[in-house]
Amino acid sequence: MAVENGNKEEGVVKVRSRTKAFASKKVEKTECPLATFDLPYVTFFYNQKLLLYREVNYEEMVEKLKEGLGVVLEYFYPLTGRLGRDDEGVLRIEKCGDDSTGVEVIEALAEDVSVEELSEEKVSSLMEEIVPFSGILNVQGFHKPLLAVQFTKLKDGLALGCAFNHVILDGTATWHFMTAWAEICRGADKISVLPFLDRTQARDTRVKLDIPEGLITGDVPVSVEPPLPERIFQFSDAAVEAIKSTVNADRPEGTPPFSSFQCLGAHIWRAITRARGLKPDEFTVFTIFIDCRKRVSPPMPDAYFGNLIQAIFTVTAAGLLLTHPPEFAAGMLQQVIASHDAKAITARSEEWEAAPKLFQYRDAGMNCVAVGSSPRFRVYDVDFGFGPPERVRSGRSNKFDGMVFLYPGRAGGKSVDVEVSLTAEAMEKLEKDTGFLVI
């Protein structure tokens, strides 16, 4: 592990060192192709996650984490590389295992900050100092690590901030990596579920993107909006069941039962639309980043390491959404999810390949509610040998008005943590909406 020491102070967070982590053993494959599912995310920001651990021996835990990181990178070696281009200018991952690349590891101190402060429902202003690579575009992975981790010593615990280049993986692959890392740290000789690394099995395509060189080098300033108010709303197991029961009670005859996600999604969509005070004829879009692993033909394994998600959309007028009962919204979500089969996925991929577009995170739609992450991700299983995290949440990047991240609740069962970003005015109304805050 190469070391660059420093004592740079960033607000109340003091960065003590920046190092590079490499796979513990030689990486045999130094290159990895990128599929159509990966490429639309080159102009998104790095995907950031924060895990908080209470009452740990910081030095002992960090040494164990760094040692385990080297081992797990043997399996997930593409994370050690950089973005590059082949002879025809097609993007790929290259230099995996090279001495010049590696994963960035930051160690920092914030000894006046508690786990509780960073766990509060309202997001701390310290987030950008605790989680690395805020405001960094994925396309900068040509010269920046594809993974950065930051270990911050807190007053009573550890903050583990991670930034993943979204070109290389989606949420399912992210949490596969995190649970595998934890497994190694708990003493396993090898990980129980190996990553499936053959991207050509997802979609063997060669699409050349016209990326402005200034975005790659970072010379072109990236417009980053001031942080919006963010809050985590906690829905207990009983609350989720109550919402689901209410929505399903009056569903149209012959309609399949609505899932917990469809019911909670409809509940969130309607509440945010109320909070925004939209006019009846204004349109609102609900966007879902859907996992396609079991929807493509042939299906791909859950352990596929890469991106296998697509954004799907449903739209209606605010007046229709709010004057109809919640099963109206749930029905639209159910329909758009059910219709996104292998044929629809292929058609979407072919459409993009014929006219590639560099998307930004703001392209989710007008007056949108965009849902990322999933309550199905077993985020509280990320136990490195010191117990499960006290809280899991997202970093500051890729947040915009209407962005929602769903995580399983810390209490277990079907409880869900709903992380919402909204304008200050809409957030104030949402916080007072008794119809939204189901007990």
C-alpha positions in Angstrom: 0.0 0.0 0.0 1.6 3.3 -1.1 1.4 6.1 1.4 1.2 9.9 1.0 1.0 11.5 4.4 -0.7 14.8 5.0 -2.5 16.7 7.7 -4.8 18.7 5.6 -7.7 20.2 7.6 -11.0 20.3 5.9 -13.4 22.0 8.3 -13.7 19.9 11.4 -12.5 16.8 9.5 -8.7 16.4 9.4 -7.3 14.2 6.7 -4.3 12.4 8.1 -3.2 10.3 5.1 -4.1 9.3 1.5 -2.9 5.9 0.4 -3.5 3.4 -2.4 -4.8 -0.1 -1.9 -4.1 -2.9 -4.4 -5.2 -6.5 -4.8 -3.2 -8.7 -2.5 -2.3 -11.0 -5.3 -1.4 -10.4 -8.9 -4.4 -9.5 -11.2 -4.3 -11.8 -14.2 -6.8 -9.8 -16.3 -5.9 -6.2 -16.7 -8.8 -5.1 -18.9 -12.5 -5.3 -18.7 -15.0 -4.3 -21.4 -18.0 -2.0 -20.8 -21.5 -2.9 -21.9 -24.4 -0.8 -23.1 -25.8 -0.9 -19.5 -22.7 0.8 -18.2 -22.1 3.6 -20.6 -25.1 5.9 -19.9 -23.7 6.7 -16.5 -20.4 8.2 -17.5 -21.7 11.8 -16.9 -23.4 10.9 -13.5 -21.4 11.6 -10.3 -19.7 8.9 -8.3 -22.2 6.8 -6.3 -21.5 7.5 -2.6 -22.4 5.4 0.5 -21.9 6.0 4.2 -21.8 3.4 6.9 -21.6 4.4 10.6 -20.2 2.1 13.3 -20.5 2.8 17.0 -18.0 2.1 19.8 -15.3 0.5 17.8 -11.5 0.3 18.3 -10.7 2.6 15.4 -7.1 1.6 14.8 -7.9 -2.1 15.1 -10.8 -1.9 12.7 -9.1 0.2 10.1 -6.1 -2.2 9.9 -8.6 -5.1 9.5 -10.5 -3.1 6.8 -7.4 -2.3 4.9 -6.1 -5.9 5.0 -9.5 -7.2 3.9 -9.8 -4.6 1.1 -6.6 -6.0 -0.5 -8.0 -9.5 -0.4 -11.5 -8.7 -1.7 -10.0 -6.7 -4.6 -8.5 -10.0 -5.8 -12.1 -11.0 -6.7 -13.4 -7.5 -7.7 -10.2 -6.5 -9.6 -12.0 -4.1 -12.1 -12.3 -1.6 -9.2 -8.4 -1.3 -9.2 -8.3 0.0 -12.8 -9.1 3.2 -14.6 -11.3 4.1 -17.5 -9.6 4.0 -20.9 -10.2 3.5 -24.6 -9.2 0.7 -27.0 -7.7 1.3 -30.4 -11.1 2.1 -31.9 -11.9 4.6 -29.1 -14.5 2.4 -27.3 -14.5 2.9 -23.6 -13.3 0.1 -21.3 -11.6 -0.5 -17.9 -7.9 -1.0 -18.1 -4.7 -1.0 -16.0 -6.4 -3.3 -13.5 -3.7 -4.4 -11.0 -1.2 -1.8 -12.3 1.1 -0.1 -9.8 0.0 3.3 -11.2 -3.7 2.8 -10.4 -5.3 1.2 -7.4 -8.0 2.2 -4.9 -7.8 5.5 -2.9 -7.8 5.1 0.9 -8.2 8.1 3.1 -7.8 8.2 6.8 -9.3 11.2 8.7 -10.2 12.4 12.2 -13.4 14.1 13.3 -13.2 13.5 17.0 -15.7 16.1 18.0 -18.4 14.5 15.8 -20.6 11.7 17.1 -22.2 8.7 15.3 -25.6 10.1 16.5 -24.9 13.5 14.8 -24.3 11.8 11.5 -27.3 9.4 12.0 -29.9 12.1 12.5 -32.9 12.2 10.2 -31.7 15.6 8.8 -28.5 15.1 6.8 -25.4 16.7 8.4 -23.5 19.4 6.5 -20.3 17.3 7.2 -21.4 14.8 4.6 -19.1 16.1 1.9 -16.1 15.9 4.2 -17.0 12.4 5.5 -17.7 10.7 2.1 -15.0 11.2 -0.6 -15.3 12.3 -4.2 -18.3 14.7 -3.9 -19.0 16.4 -7.2 -16.7 14.1 -9.2 -18.1 12.9 -12.5 -17.7 9.2 -13.4 -15.9 10.2 -16.6 -13.0 11.4 -14.5 -12.3 7.8 -13.8 -9.8 8.1 -16.7 -7.4 9.6 -14.1 -9.1 9.1 -10.8 -9.5 5.8 -8.8 -12.8 3.9 -9.6 -13.2 3.4 -5.9 -12.3 5.6 -3.0 -12.9 4.8 0.7 -12.5 7.1 3.7 -12.1 5.9 7.3 -13.0 8.8 9.7 -12.5 8.4 13.4 -15.4 9.9 15.3 -15.9 10.7 18.9 -17.6 7.3 19.5 -17.1 5.3 16.4 -16.1 5.1 12.7 -17.6 6.6 9.6 -16.9 4.5 6.5 -17.5 6.6 3.4 -17.3 5.0 -0.1 -17.4 6.4 -3.6 -17.9 4.0 -6.5 -17.6 5.0 -10.1 -21.1 4.2 -11.4 -19.8 3.2 -14.8 -18.4 0.0 -13.2 -21.3 -1.1 -11.0 -24.9 -0.6 -9.9 -26.5 -1.0 -6.5 -26.7 -4.8 -6.5 -23.0 -5.1 -7.4 -22.1 -2.4 -4.8 -23.6 -4.3 -1.9 -22.2 -7.6 -3.2 -18.8 -6.0 -2.9 -19.5 -4.6 0.5 -20.8 -7.8 2.0 -17.9 -9.8 0.5 -15.4 -7.3 2.0 -17.1 -7.7 5.4 -17.0 -11.5 5.0 -13.2 -11.5 4.5 -12.8 -9.1 7.5 -14.7 -11.6 9.7 -12.1 -14.2 8.9 -13.4 -16.1 5.9 -10.7 -17.7 3.7 -12.7 -16.8 0.6 -15.9 -15.1 -0.3 -19.1 -17.2 -0.5 -20.5 -15.7 -3.7 -18.0 -15.0 -6.5 -18.7 -12.0 -8.8 -19.7 -12.9 -12.3 -17.4 -10.7 -14.4 -18.2 -11.5 -18.0 -19.8 -8.3 -19.3 -20.1 -9.7 -22.8 -22.9 -12.0 -21.5 -25.0 -8.9 -20.5 -24.8 -7.2 -23.9 -21.7 -7.6 -26.2 -21.7 -4.1 -27.8 -19.2 -1.6 -29.0 -20.5 1.9 -28.8 -18.2 4.9 -29.2 -19.1 7.9 -27.1 -18.2 11.5 -28.0 -17.0 12.8 -24.6 -15.7 16.3 -24.4 -12.1 16.1 -23.3 -12.6 18.9 -20.8 -15.0 16.6 -18.8 -12.4 13.9 -18.7 -9.6 16.2 -17.5 -11.9 18.2 -15.2 -11.0 21.4 -17.0 -14.6 22.1 -17.8 -16.4 23.2 -14.7 -19.2 20.9 -13.6 -22.4 22.6 -12.5 -23.1 21.4 -8.9 -26.2 22.9 -7.4 -26.2 23.9 -3.8 -27.2 21.1 -1.5 -30.9 20.7 -1.0 -32.5 19.8 2.3 -32.4 16.0 2.9 -34.1 13.9 5.4 -34.6 10.3 6.3 -38.2 9.3 7.0 -38.4 6.0 8.9 -41.4 3.8 8.1 -41.8 0.9 10.6 -42.7 -2.6 9.7 -46.3 -1.8 10.9 -46.4 1.4 8.8 -45.4 -0.4 5.6 -47.9 -3.1 6.2 -50.6 -0.5 6.9 -49.9 1.4 3.7 -49.9 -1.9 1.7 -53.1 -3.1 3.2 -54.9 0.2 2.5 -53.8 0.3 -1.1 -54.7 -3.3 -1.7 -58.0 -3.1 0.0 -59.7 -1.3 -2.9 -57.6 -2.5 -5.9 -59.6 -3.1 -9.1 -61.0 -6.6 -9.5 -58.6 -8.9 -11.4 -55.6 -6.8 -10.6 -52.7 -8.7 -9.0 -51.9 -7.6 -5.5 -49.7 -4.5 -5.3 -46.2 -5.1 -3.8 -44.8 -3.3 -0.8 -42.6 -1.2 -3.2 -45.6 -0.3 -5.4 -47.7 0.8 -2.4 -44.9 2.7 -0.7 -43.9 4.3 -4.0 -47.4 5.5 -4.6 -47.6 6.8 -1.1 -44.3 8.8 -1.6 -45.2 10.0 -5.0 -48.5 11.5 -3.9 -47.1 13.0 -0.8 -44.2 14.8 -2.6 -46.7 16.0 -5.2 -48.9 17.5 -2.5 -45.8 19.1 -0.9 -44.8 20.7 -4.2 -48.3 22.3 -4.6 -48.4 21.5 -8.3 -51.3 22.7 -10.4 -53.8 20.0 -11.5 -52.6 20.2 -15.1 -48.9 20.0 -14.3 -47.3 16.7 -15.1 -45.2 14.6 -12.6 -43.0 11.7 -13.4 -42.1 8.7 -11.3 -38.7 7.2 -12.3 -37.5 3.8 -11.2 -33.9 2.5 -11.7 -34.9 -1.1 -12.1 -32.7 -4.2 -11.9 -32.8 -6.2 -15.1 -30.8 -9.2 -14.1 -33.8 -11.5 -14.0 -35.6 -9.7 -16.8 -33.1 -10.1 -19.7 -33.0 -13.2 -21.8 -31.3 -15.4 -20.8 -31.4 -14.1 -17.2 -28.2 -13.0 -15.5 -27.0 -14.1 -12.1 -27.5 -11.9 -9.1 -23.7 -11.9 -8.8 -23.2 -10.2 -12.1 -20.7 -7.4 -11.4 -21.5 -4.3 -13.5 -24.6 -2.3 -14.3 -27.7 -4.1 -15.2 -30.3 -1.4 -14.5 -32.4 0.8 -16.7 -34.6 3.8 -15.8 -38.3 3.3 -16.4 -40.9 6.1 -16.3 -44.5 6.7 -15.7 -46.2 10.1 -15.9 -49.5 11.6 -15.1 -51.1 15.0 -14.3 -50.8 16.1 -10.7 -54.6 16.5 -10.5 -55.3 12.9 -11.6 -52.7 11.6 -9.2 -54.1 13.4 -6.2 -57.9 13.2 -6.9 -57.7 9.4 -7.5 -57.2 7.0 -4.6 -53.6 5.6 -4.0 -54.4 2.4 -5.9 -54.4 4.5 -9.1 -50.8 5.4 -8.6 -49.8 1.9 -7.5 -51.5 0.5 -10.6 -49.4 2.7 -12.9 -46.2 1.6 -11.1 -47.3 -2.0 -11.3 -48.0 -1.7 -15.0 -44.7 0.0 -16.0 -42.7 -2.5 -13.9 -44.5 -5.5 -15.4 -44.1 -4.3 -19.0 -40.3 -3.9 -18.7 -39.6 -7.4 -20.0 -36.7 -8.7 -22.1 -38.2 -7.3 -25.3 -38.5 -3.8 -23.8 -35.0 -3.9 -22.3 -33.5 -4.9 -25.7 -35.5 -2.2 -27.5 -34.3 0.4 -25.0 -30.7 -0.7 -25.4 -30.9 -0.7 -29.2 -32.4 2.8 -29.2 -29.6 4.1 -27.1 -26.9 2.4 -29.1 -28.3 3.9 -32.3 -28.1 7.4 -30.8 -26.0 7.4 -27.7 -26.7 10.2 -25.2 -24.7 11.4 -22.3 -27.3 11.6 -19.5 -27.1 13.7 -16.4 -28.7 12.9 -13.1 -31.3 15.7 -13.7 -32.7 13.9 -16.7 -35.2 11.9 -14.7 -38.2 14.0 -15.8 -40.2 17.0 -14.9 -41.5 17.4 -11.3 -40.1 13.9 -10.8 -39.8 11.5 -8.0 -36.8 9.2 -8.8 -36.2 6.1 -6.8 -32.8 4.6 -6.3 -31.3 1.9 -4.1 -33.7 -0.8 -2.7 -35.0 -2.1 0.7 -33.9 -5.5 -0.6 -30.2 -4.6 -0.3 -28.9 -6.3 2.9 -27.0 -3.2 4.0 -27.1 -4.1 7.7 -25.3 -7.4 7.0 -22.1 -5.4 6.3 -20.5 -6.5 9.6 -16.7 -6.4 9.5 -16.5 -8.2 12.8 -17.5 -5.3 15.0 -21.3 -5.6 14.6 -23.7 -4.2 12.0 -23.7 -0.5 11.0 -25.6 1.9 13.2 -26.9 3.7 10.0 -26.5 3.5 6.3 -27.2 6.4 4.0 -26.1 8.1 0.7 -23.6 10.8 0.2 -24.3 14.3 -1.3 -23.7 13.5 -5.0 -26.5 12.7 -7.5 -29.0 14.4 -5.3 -31.7 16.7 -6.9 -35.2 17.9 -6.2 -37.2 14.6 -5.9 -34.4 12.1 -5.6 -35.4 9.3 -3.2 -33.2 6.5 -1.9 -34.8 3.5 -0.2 -32.9 1.4 2.4 -34.1 -1.4 4.7 -34.9 0.0 8.1 -32.4 -0.6 11.0 -35.2 -2.3 12.9 -35.5 -5.1 10.4 -38.6 -6.8 9.1 -40.2 -4.8 6.3 -39.3 -1.4 7.8 -37.9 1.1 5.3 -35.8 4.2 5.5 -36.8 6.7 2.9 -34.1 9.3 2.1 -35.6 12.3 0.4 -34.1 15.4 -1.3 -36.5 18.3 -1.9 -36.6 22.1 -2.1 -36.8 23.8 1.3 -40.4 24.8 0.9 -41.6 21.4 -0.3 -39.6 19.6 2.5 -41.2 21.8 5.2 -44.7 20.8 3.9 -43.7 17.1 3.6 -42.5 17.1 7.2 -45.9 18.4 8.4 -48.0 16.1 6.2 -49.8 13.8 8.7 -51.0 11.7 5.7 -47.4 10.9 4.8 -46.0 10.2 8.2 -47.8 6.9 8.9 -47.1 5.8 12.5 
